[in-house]
Amino acid sequence: MGNDVIIYFGCGQKLDPARDNIWYGKKYSAVSPGKDWISVLKVYDSIALLKTDLGEGTGYVFIEDNGSENPSSYSFARDGVAFNKFYGEHCWGSAPIHKLFSPTAGDEPIINPERGFYSYEEFPNKSSYGYDQLFQKAREIGRTLVFVQAGLEKFKDSQINASFIEGLDKMFDDAEKAGVKIILRFAYHGGEDSFDPPIRLVTEHMGQLAPLFRKRAKLIASLQAGFAGKWGEWHNHPKDCKLVKDDDSRGELIRSLLGATMNTGIKVQFRKPAFVNECRQIAGEKNVSLCGMYDDCIGGTDTDMGTFEKSSNEYVAMKAGGPVGGETCRNGPETGCSEFESYSKFLGLSFLNGVGNQNVIDSWKENGCTGKIEQKLGYRLVLTDAWFPESLIAGNSGDIRLRIKNDGNAAPFNYKKLAFFLRDAAGTMIKIAEPKADVTGWDPQKESDVSAQFSIPKGTASGKYEIYLGILDANEKLAGNPLYRIRLANKDVWNEELGLNLLGEITVK
């Protein structure tokens, strides 16, 4: 159909019913007050037909370029986008360009926050290396997550002492310096001949740890619901399994976990879908994303060692919500290369123990699929399209729109901030917009649009500027650290020093 015309309003102006009455009424009822973007009013074969339809007696002048000297005119660009409405001032600038982007090639791993293979450590530290060295080593091999098992064996009949909590607190300092986040689990034992403390003491311990959770929430990728059973996995075991088996105790344990992390945004993971659903019932419908799952025998048996019945709808019913992670425990029906790739997609798997069961890990290496499995863990965001003006006058406004596809297993499970920046030849950065977008809704194999109106500050020097997208941590301090920023899975866009994604250039006039 020829050169379609789609109407877009820019230049910093929002629609005003009193001022823009031409657009209101039955014919144009699709237009809403206060909106910057109008997708399609009506498709026309030509501007001449558009002028005829609206009527020449409206007092508006229609032109085909963007250089009008009439401050109350519309300007149109051909082939799908039209833009710019003026009210008493000029809005000089070019038509938006449409830029296509290519994804990275092959199985190249993309190191990004809160996803991928994770490293394993214990607290108190049993290594001859300090946490600063251990976390730095994890980062150097591409790990942004470290699982820390915190042992509470010494406190099964007493309060947690201050030095234990202080040491744990200091560990987070080392994590931040290295640019990693922690998957945290507490356990009272790892052997067969041990027992859980009474629920009263467990909830008191959570109360003692709650201030630490609030202080370090930004560095806790998830809190796994330990405190009960062998290895803190809510396992049944010979001596005592009341915390897991008894409905009242288990409910109190879940309430205490949610209470200790209240208003922190920390996601709590549970060992089975049944426990996740209990968490969601207690947390309430608005907080289902706080409750996720860890599966510590992924693909090892037909039920993942009793995690859930795969023939039932139990897991599918639980799926939309918090993060899913875990580890392998043995070779099994779902641990072959292609089988695990499919199964991790079904699970929506965000992170996986990088050592796990060595037989399984070795088989992936031998068959050359480790990179492909790692590539799909969590999110993998690919920029496909961008629209933005090639040039703009300082002091005026323009618009930018991106289309991003998630080619991974899962959406990011923690909120992020988005920001657009300009960078001049000297390296000076100017933040020009902070679009509102919820990355936790960027579901696998779906495309999401990001749009923002931006202004070039008055007095900005003329010249060429690089334009960047930043996907930043929601915490203000971590947002300034490039190690906690998300890299798009595209060729030639990532600036590692800045932790930003290059979209192209814009000329400021």
C-alpha positions as CSV (number, residue, x, y, z in Angstrom):
1,M,0.0,0.0,0.0
2,G,2.2,2.8,-1.2
3,N,3.8,5.1,1.4
4,D,1.8,4.5,4.6
5,V,1.5,7.4,7.1
6,I,1.5,6.7,10.8
7,I,1.2,9.8,13.1
8,Y,3.5,10.3,15.9
9,F,3.6,13.4,18.2
10,G,7.1,14.5,19.5
11,C,8.9,17.7,20.5
12,G,8.1,17.2,24.1
13,Q,4.4,17.9,23.6
14,K,1.6,15.9,25.1
15,L,-2.0,15.9,23.8
16,D,-4.3,18.4,25.3
17,P,-8.0,18.1,24.7
18,A,-8.6,21.8,24.9
19,R,-5.8,22.6,22.4
20,D,-6.0,19.6,20.2
21,N,-9.7,19.4,19.6
22,I,-9.3,18.4,16.0
23,W,-8.2,15.0,17.2
24,Y,-11.1,14.5,19.5
25,G,-14.5,13.3,18.5
26,K,-16.0,10.1,17.0
27,K,-13.7,9.9,14.1
28,Y,-10.5,10.1,16.1
29,S,-11.6,8.5,19.3
30,A,-8.5,6.3,19.4
31,V,-6.5,9.3,20.5
32,S,-6.2,9.6,24.3
33,P,-5.3,12.7,26.3
34,G,-1.8,12.7,27.9
35,K,-0.3,10.2,25.5
36,D,3.0,10.9,23.7
37,W,2.6,8.0,21.2
38,I,-0.3,7.3,18.8
39,S,0.3,4.1,17.0
40,V,-2.1,4.3,14.0
41,L,-4.9,6.8,13.6
42,K,-5.6,5.6,10.0
43,V,-3.5,4.3,7.2
44,Y,-3.4,6.5,4.0
45,D,-1.9,5.9,0.6
46,S,-0.8,9.5,0.3
47,I,-0.6,12.7,2.2
48,A,-3.1,14.2,-0.3
49,L,-5.7,11.7,1.0
50,L,-4.8,12.5,4.6
51,K,-5.3,16.2,3.9
52,T,-8.7,15.5,2.2
53,D,-9.8,13.4,5.1
54,L,-9.0,15.9,7.8
55,G,-10.1,18.8,5.7
56,E,-8.3,21.8,4.4
57,G,-10.3,24.2,6.6
58,T,-8.7,23.1,9.8
59,G,-6.1,25.8,9.9
60,Y,-3.3,23.3,9.7
61,V,-0.7,23.0,7.0
62,F,0.6,19.6,5.9
63,I,4.1,19.3,4.5
64,E,6.4,16.4,3.6
65,D,9.7,17.5,5.2
66,N,10.7,18.5,8.7
67,G,11.7,22.1,8.1
68,S,8.5,24.0,8.5
69,E,8.6,27.7,9.2
70,N,5.0,27.6,10.3
71,P,4.9,26.9,14.1
72,S,1.5,25.2,13.9
73,S,2.1,22.6,11.3
74,Y,2.5,18.9,11.0
75,S,5.5,17.2,9.4
76,F,5.5,13.7,7.9
77,A,8.1,11.2,7.1
78,R,7.4,8.5,4.6
79,D,7.4,4.7,4.9
80,G,5.8,4.1,8.2
81,V,6.6,7.0,10.6
82,A,5.5,10.5,10.8
83,F,6.4,12.9,13.6
84,N,6.6,16.3,15.1
85,K,3.8,18.7,15.9
86,F,4.8,22.3,16.6
87,Y,3.3,24.8,19.1
88,G,5.0,28.2,18.8
89,E,8.5,26.9,18.4
90,H,10.5,25.1,15.8
91,C,11.5,21.5,16.4
92,W,14.3,21.1,13.9
93,G,15.7,17.6,13.5
94,S,16.0,14.7,11.0
95,A,13.5,12.0,10.4
96,P,14.1,8.9,12.6
97,I,16.4,6.3,11.2
98,H,15.6,2.6,11.5
99,K,18.8,0.7,12.4
100,L,19.0,-3.1,12.5
101,F,21.3,-5.0,14.8
102,S,23.0,-8.5,14.5
103,P,23.2,-10.9,17.4
104,T,26.5,-12.4,18.6
105,A,27.7,-15.4,16.7
106,G,27.5,-19.0,17.9
107,D,27.6,-20.0,21.5
108,E,29.6,-17.0,22.7
109,P,28.9,-16.6,26.5
110,I,27.6,-13.3,27.6
111,I,28.6,-12.4,31.2
112,N,25.7,-10.8,32.8
113,P,24.3,-10.2,36.4
114,E,22.1,-12.8,38.1
115,R,22.3,-15.6,35.5
116,G,24.5,-18.4,34.2
117,F,26.8,-20.9,36.0
118,Y,27.5,-20.1,39.6
119,S,30.5,-20.9,41.9
120,Y,30.2,-22.5,45.3
121,E,31.7,-21.4,48.6
122,E,31.0,-21.9,52.3
123,F,30.7,-19.7,55.3
124,P,32.6,-19.7,57.6
125,N,35.4,-19.9,55.0
126,K,37.2,-23.2,54.9
127,S,39.5,-22.2,52.0
128,S,43.1,-21.0,52.4
129,Y,42.1,-18.0,50.2
130,G,40.1,-15.0,51.4
131,Y,36.6,-14.2,50.0
132,D,38.1,-11.3,48.1
133,Q,40.3,-13.7,46.1
134,L,37.6,-16.4,45.8
135,F,35.0,-14.0,44.4
136,Q,37.5,-12.3,42.1
137,K,38.4,-15.7,40.7
138,A,34.8,-16.5,40.1
139,R,34.4,-13.3,38.2
140,E,37.5,-14.0,36.1
141,I,36.0,-17.2,34.9
142,G,32.7,-15.5,33.9
143,R,30.7,-16.2,37.1
144,T,28.5,-13.3,38.4
145,L,26.8,-15.5,41.0
146,V,28.4,-17.3,44.0
147,F,26.4,-19.7,46.0
148,V,27.3,-19.5,49.7
149,Q,26.2,-22.2,52.2
150,A,26.3,-20.6,55.6
151,G,26.7,-23.3,58.4
152,L,24.7,-22.8,61.6
153,E,25.8,-26.1,63.3
154,K,27.2,-24.3,66.3
155,F,23.9,-22.5,67.0
156,K,21.4,-25.4,67.2
157,D,20.7,-24.6,70.8
158,S,21.7,-21.0,71.1
159,Q,21.5,-17.5,69.5
160,I,23.8,-16.7,66.6
161,N,26.7,-14.8,68.0
162,A,27.6,-11.3,66.8
163,S,31.0,-12.4,65.2
164,F,29.2,-14.8,62.8
165,I,26.9,-12.1,61.6
166,E,29.7,-9.5,61.3
167,G,31.8,-12.0,59.3
168,L,28.9,-12.6,57.0
169,D,28.4,-8.9,56.6
170,K,32.1,-8.4,55.7
171,M,31.8,-11.1,53.1
172,F,29.3,-9.0,51.2
173,D,31.9,-6.2,50.9
174,D,34.2,-8.6,49.1
175,A,31.4,-9.7,46.8
176,E,30.6,-6.1,45.8
177,K,34.3,-5.3,45.1
178,A,34.4,-8.4,42.8
179,G,31.1,-7.6,41.0
180,V,29.2,-10.7,42.1
181,K,26.0,-11.4,43.9
182,I,25.3,-14.1,46.4
183,I,22.8,-17.0,46.4
184,L,22.5,-17.5,50.1
185,R,21.4,-20.6,52.0
186,F,21.6,-21.4,55.7
187,A,21.9,-25.0,57.0
188,Y,22.2,-26.5,60.5
189,H,23.9,-29.7,59.2
190,G,25.0,-31.8,56.2
191,G,25.2,-35.2,57.7
192,E,22.8,-38.1,58.4
193,D,23.1,-38.1,62.1
194,S,22.0,-34.6,62.9
195,F,18.8,-32.9,63.6
196,D,16.9,-29.6,63.2
197,P,16.5,-27.2,66.1
198,P,13.0,-26.4,67.3
199,I,11.0,-24.0,65.1
200,R,11.1,-21.4,67.9
201,L,14.9,-21.1,67.7
202,V,14.9,-21.2,63.9
203,T,12.5,-18.2,63.7
204,E,14.6,-16.4,66.3
205,H,17.7,-16.9,64.1
206,M,15.8,-15.4,61.2
207,G,15.0,-12.4,63.3
208,Q,18.7,-12.0,64.1
209,L,19.6,-12.2,60.4
210,A,16.8,-9.9,59.2
211,P,18.8,-6.6,59.6
212,L,21.6,-8.2,57.5
213,F,19.1,-9.1,54.8
214,R,17.8,-5.5,54.7
215,K,21.4,-4.1,54.6
216,R,22.7,-6.4,52.0
217,A,19.6,-7.0,49.8
218,K,21.2,-5.4,46.8
219,L,23.8,-8.1,46.8
220,I,21.6,-11.1,47.5
221,A,20.5,-12.6,44.2
222,S,18.2,-15.0,46.1
223,L,17.8,-16.5,49.5
224,Q,17.2,-20.2,49.4
225,A,14.8,-21.5,52.0
226,G,17.4,-23.5,54.0
227,F,17.3,-23.8,57.8
228,A,15.6,-27.2,57.6
229,G,16.7,-30.7,56.6
230,K,19.9,-32.2,55.3
231,W,22.0,-29.4,53.6
232,G,19.2,-27.0,54.3
233,E,17.3,-28.6,51.4
234,W,14.2,-29.4,53.3
235,H,15.1,-33.1,53.0
236,N,13.6,-35.8,55.1
237,H,16.4,-37.4,57.2
238,P,16.6,-40.0,59.9
239,K,16.8,-38.0,63.1
240,D,14.2,-35.3,62.8
241,C,12.2,-33.8,59.9
242,K,9.4,-32.1,61.8
243,L,10.1,-28.7,60.2
244,V,9.5,-30.2,56.8
245,K,6.7,-32.7,57.6
246,D,4.6,-30.7,60.0
247,D,2.3,-28.3,58.2
248,D,2.2,-25.8,61.0
249,S,6.0,-25.7,61.5
250,R,6.5,-25.5,57.7
251,G,4.0,-22.6,57.4
252,E,5.7,-20.8,60.3
253,L,9.0,-21.3,58.6
254,I,7.7,-19.8,55.4
255,R,6.1,-16.8,57.1
256,S,9.4,-16.2,59.0
257,L,11.4,-16.2,55.8
258,L,9.0,-13.8,54.1
259,G,9.0,-11.6,57.3
260,A,12.8,-11.5,57.5
261,T,13.0,-10.3,53.9
262,M,9.9,-8.1,53.9
263,N,10.2,-5.0,51.7
264,T,13.7,-5.9,50.6
265,G,12.8,-7.3,47.2
266,I,14.8,-10.5,48.0
267,K,13.5,-13.6,46.2
268,V,13.1,-16.7,48.4
269,Q,13.5,-20.1,46.7
270,F,12.0,-23.4,47.8
271,R,12.9,-27.0,47.1
272,K,9.6,-28.1,45.5
273,P,6.7,-26.6,43.6
274,A,4.4,-27.6,46.5
275,F,6.5,-25.4,48.9
276,V,6.6,-22.6,46.3
277,N,2.8,-22.6,46.1
278,E,2.6,-22.4,49.9
279,C,4.9,-19.4,49.8
280,R,2.7,-17.7,47.3
281,Q,-0.5,-18.3,49.2
282,I,1.1,-16.7,52.3
283,A,2.8,-13.9,50.4
284,G,-0.4,-13.0,48.5
285,E,-1.2,-12.6,44.8
286,K,0.7,-9.3,44.4
287,N,3.9,-10.9,45.7
288,V,4.1,-14.2,43.8
289,S,7.4,-13.1,42.2
290,L,9.0,-13.3,45.6
291,C,8.7,-17.1,45.6
292,G,10.9,-19.2,43.4
293,M,12.4,-22.7,43.3
294,Y,15.7,-24.4,43.5
295,D,16.0,-27.9,42.0
296,D,19.1,-29.7,43.3
297,C,18.8,-32.8,41.1
298,I,17.9,-31.4,37.7
299,G,17.1,-34.1,35.2
300,G,18.6,-36.9,37.5
301,T,15.4,-39.0,37.7
302,D,11.9,-39.0,36.4
303,T,10.9,-36.8,39.4
304,D,14.2,-34.9,39.9
305,M,14.7,-37.0,43.1
306,G,11.2,-36.3,44.3
307,T,11.0,-32.6,43.4
308,F,7.8,-33.0,41.3
309,E,5.9,-35.4,39.1
310,K,6.7,-34.4,35.5
311,S,3.5,-36.0,34.3
312,S,1.4,-33.7,36.4
313,N,0.6,-30.0,35.9
314,E,2.2,-29.2,39.2
315,Y,5.3,-27.4,37.8
316,V,3.5,-25.6,35.0
317,A,1.0,-24.2,37.5
318,M,3.9,-22.8,39.6
319,K,6.0,-21.5,36.7
320,A,5.2,-17.8,36.6
321,G,6.9,-16.2,39.5
322,G,10.3,-16.0,41.1
323,P,13.7,-17.4,39.9
324,V,14.5,-21.0,39.2
325,G,18.0,-22.4,39.8
326,G,19.7,-25.5,41.0
327,E,22.3,-28.1,40.2
328,T,22.7,-31.6,38.7
329,C,23.1,-34.6,40.9
330,R,23.6,-37.6,38.6
331,N,23.3,-38.6,35.0
332,G,19.6,-39.2,34.1
333,P,16.9,-38.9,31.6
334,E,17.2,-35.2,31.1
335,T,20.9,-34.6,31.5
336,G,22.1,-35.3,27.9
337,C,22.9,-32.2,25.8
338,S,19.7,-31.8,23.8
339,E,17.6,-33.1,26.6
340,F,19.0,-30.7,29.2
341,E,18.7,-27.8,26.8
342,S,15.0,-28.5,26.3
343,Y,14.5,-29.2,30.0
344,S,16.2,-26.0,31.2
345,K,13.9,-24.1,28.8
346,F,10.9,-25.8,30.3
347,L,12.0,-25.0,33.8
348,G,12.8,-21.4,33.0
349,L,16.3,-22.0,34.5
350,S,18.2,-18.9,35.4
351,F,21.3,-20.3,37.1
352,L,23.1,-23.6,37.6
353,N,25.9,-24.9,39.7
354,G,29.0,-24.7,37.5
355,V,30.5,-27.8,39.2
356,G,27.4,-29.7,40.3
357,N,27.7,-33.4,39.4
358,Q,31.1,-33.8,37.7
359,N,30.0,-36.7,35.5
360,V,27.2,-34.6,34.0
361,I,29.4,-31.6,33.6
362,D,32.2,-33.7,32.0
363,S,29.7,-35.2,29.5
364,W,28.6,-31.8,28.4
365,K,32.3,-30.8,27.8
366,E,32.9,-34.0,25.9
367,N,29.9,-33.4,23.7
368,G,30.6,-29.7,23.1
369,C,27.3,-28.4,24.5
370,T,28.5,-26.6,27.7
371,G,28.5,-23.2,25.9
372,K,25.1,-23.6,24.4
373,I,23.6,-24.6,27.8
374,E,25.3,-21.7,29.6
375,Q,24.2,-19.3,26.8
376,K,20.5,-19.9,27.5
377,L,20.5,-19.8,31.3
378,G,18.4,-16.9,32.5
379,Y,18.0,-14.0,30.0
380,R,19.8,-13.3,26.8
381,L,18.7,-9.9,25.5
382,V,19.2,-9.3,21.8
383,L,18.6,-5.8,20.3
384,T,16.9,-6.2,16.9
385,D,15.8,-2.7,16.0
386,A,16.3,0.9,17.0
387,W,14.6,4.1,15.8
388,F,16.1,7.5,16.7
389,P,16.8,10.8,14.9
390,E,20.2,11.3,13.1
391,S,20.3,14.9,14.2
392,L,18.6,17.3,16.7
393,I,18.9,20.9,17.7
394,A,20.2,21.5,21.3
395,G,17.3,22.4,23.5
396,N,14.8,20.4,21.6
397,S,13.3,16.9,22.0
398,G,13.4,13.7,20.1
399,D,12.2,10.2,20.5
400,I,13.9,6.8,20.6
401,R,12.4,3.4,20.4
402,L,14.1,0.0,20.7
403,R,12.9,-3.6,20.1
404,I,14.6,-6.2,22.2
405,K,14.1,-10.0,22.1
406,N,14.8,-12.3,25.0
407,D,16.5,-15.4,23.5
408,G,17.1,-17.0,26.9
409,N,15.3,-19.4,29.2
410,A,13.8,-16.8,31.6
411,A,13.2,-13.1,32.1
412,P,15.4,-11.2,34.5
413,F,14.0,-11.8,37.9
414,N,15.1,-8.5,39.6
415,Y,14.1,-5.1,38.5
416,K,16.5,-2.9,36.6
417,K,16.7,0.8,35.6
418,L,17.0,1.8,32.0
419,A,18.8,5.0,30.9
420,F,19.9,6.6,27.6
421,F,23.2,8.5,27.5
422,L,25.0,10.7,25.0
423,R,28.8,10.6,24.9
424,D,31.0,13.2,23.2
425,A,34.4,12.7,21.7
426,A,36.1,13.7,24.9
427,G,34.2,11.0,26.8
428,T,31.8,13.3,28.6
429,M,28.5,11.5,29.4
430,I,25.0,13.2,29.4
431,K,22.0,11.2,30.7
432,I,19.1,12.2,28.4
433,A,16.3,9.8,29.4
434,E,15.2,7.1,31.9
435,P,12.4,5.1,30.2
436,K,10.0,3.2,32.3
437,A,10.2,-0.5,31.4
438,D,9.8,-3.6,33.5
439,V,12.5,-6.1,32.4
440,T,11.0,-8.8,34.6
441,G,8.2,-8.9,32.0
442,W,10.6,-9.6,29.1
443,D,9.6,-13.2,28.7
444,P,11.6,-15.8,26.8
445,Q,11.3,-15.8,23.0
446,K,9.2,-12.6,23.1
447,E,10.0,-9.1,21.8
448,S,9.6,-6.0,24.0
449,D,9.6,-2.4,23.0
450,V,11.3,0.4,24.9
451,S,10.4,4.0,24.0
452,A,11.4,7.3,25.5
453,Q,11.2,11.0,24.7
454,F,14.5,12.7,25.3
455,S,15.8,16.3,25.3
456,I,19.2,17.6,24.3
457,P,20.1,20.1,27.0
458,K,20.3,23.7,25.9
459,G,23.9,24.8,25.4
460,T,25.1,21.3,24.4
461,A,28.0,21.8,22.0
462,S,27.4,21.0,18.3
463,G,28.9,17.8,17.0
464,K,28.6,14.0,16.8
465,Y,27.6,12.1,20.0
466,E,27.4,8.4,20.6
467,I,24.1,7.3,22.0
468,Y,24.1,4.4,24.6
469,L,21.5,2.3,26.4
470,G,22.3,1.3,30.0
471,I,20.4,-1.5,31.8
472,L,21.4,-0.8,35.3
473,D,20.9,-2.4,38.7
474,A,17.9,-1.0,40.6
475,N,20.2,-0.1,43.6
476,E,21.5,3.4,43.2
477,K,25.1,2.5,44.2
478,L,25.3,-0.7,42.1
479,A,23.7,1.2,39.2
480,G,27.0,3.2,38.9
481,N,29.1,0.0,38.7
482,P,29.7,-1.3,35.2
483,L,30.1,-4.9,36.6
484,Y,26.4,-4.9,37.5
485,R,25.1,-3.7,34.1
486,I,23.5,-5.9,31.5
487,R,25.2,-6.5,28.2
488,L,23.1,-7.0,25.1
489,A,23.9,-10.1,23.0
490,N,24.8,-8.1,19.9
491,K,27.9,-7.6,17.8
492,D,29.9,-4.4,18.3
493,V,27.6,-2.7,20.9
494,W,29.2,-3.5,24.3
495,N,31.5,-0.9,25.9
496,E,33.0,-2.9,28.7
497,E,34.6,0.1,30.4
498,L,31.3,2.0,30.6
499,G,29.0,-1.0,31.0
500,L,26.8,0.5,28.3
501,N,25.4,-0.6,24.9
502,L,26.2,1.5,21.8
503,L,23.2,2.2,19.6
504,G,24.7,4.6,17.1
505,E,25.4,8.3,16.6
506,I,23.4,11.5,16.7
507,T,24.4,14.9,15.5
508,V,23.6,17.8,17.8
509,K,23.2,21.1,15.9
